[in-house]
Amino acid sequence: MRVPRLVEELSVARVAGAYASALARISKIDVLVLDDFLLAPMTDSEKRDLLEVLEDRYDRSSTVLTSQLPTKTWHDALGDPTIADAICDRLVHNAHVLALRGPSMRKKKALTTQPETTT
């Protein structure tokens, strides 16, 4: 699930009175893959929601996170030092960090699937 979609789902659940059950459901997922972390700035509420998800899953189940940003920039990108510390601690502690390099696979795929043009 994309992080923006996750925090939107939690925001809707809060308004609907289903926040606790949404968190419980997410915490039971064996391997949660969160895509597009920090692709856009997060609101304070979104950061707190993400922290709740990470806290519920910490040392209990696996969470895979993808981001365009290097891990060393996450703290600054999150802004608020207190919540940034809490989120980064839960993400980086006991983590396996894989930094991928090279061209985007989407770009590479697009180049191989584009029809040839003739002039």
N, C-alpha and C positions, 0 to 999 in steps of 0.2 A: 504494500500500500504506500502511496506517496504521502510524505509527511503533511503537506498542506491538506490533503483529503482526510487524514487521520484527525488532525486538530479541528477541522470543520465538523467531522462526524461527532466528536466529543462536545463541541459547542452546541450542536443541535440536540444532543442527548441531554445536556445540562438544562436547556430550556424546556425539554419535554419531560423532565423529571426522571430520566433514565441514565443519568451520568454514572452512578455506582455500578449498574448492571453492564453498561458499555465497558467500563474499566475491567470488570470481572471477566467479561467475555474475551477481551484483548489479552488479559493476563494468562488465559488458558491456552493460547495458541502456542504450539510447540516451538516453531521457528517463525518469528515475525520479521519480515523484510520491510524495512522503511527506506523508501527511495526519495531522492531529492531533498535531503536534509540541508537546510540553510540556503536553498536556492533563492529564496526571498526572505527579507527580514521577518521575524516572528514577533507577534504582539506579546505583551506580558502574560495574558491569559493562555495563549498558545504554548508558551514556554512552560508555564505551570502544568498544563495538561500533559505535555510531553514528559515532564519530570515525573508525574504520577504514573504514566505508563512504564517508564524505565524503572522506577522504584518498585512497582509491582512485579516486574519481571527479573529484577536484579538477583543473580545467583540462583534462579529458579528455572529459567528457560533461556533459549537463545534468541538474540536479536541481531539481525544483520542490518547495517546502516550504510547507505551510499550517499556520497556527497561530491559535488564538484570542487569543494574547498578542501585544502589540506587540513589535517587534524590540528596542526599548530595554530590555525587561524580561527578555530571554532569558538574559543573563549571570547575573543574580541567581537566576533560576528554575533554572538548571543547578547552582548551588551551588558546587562545587569550582572555585576561580578558575583553576587551571591548565588543567583540561580544558575549562572554559567558554570560556577564551580561545581554545583550539585549535578547538573546535567553531564558535564564533561567527566566528572569522577565516575559516574555510573556507566558512561559509554566507554571510557578508555581503560578503566581498571579491569584487569583480566581479559583484555581484548587482543585480538589478532588484527593488526592493521596491515592492510594490503594497499599499497599505493600503486595504482596502475598508470602506465605512461603510454604515450603513443596516440595515434589519431583515433577519433571517435569511430566506433564500430558502425554507428548509424551512417556516418558520412561515407565510410568505406563500402557499406552495403549499397548505399544510394549510387555510388559510382559504378558498381558492378551490375546494377539492375536498370540503369537508365538506357532507354533505346538509343541506338546510334542515329545521328542526324546526318543527312547528306546535303551538300550544298551544290 
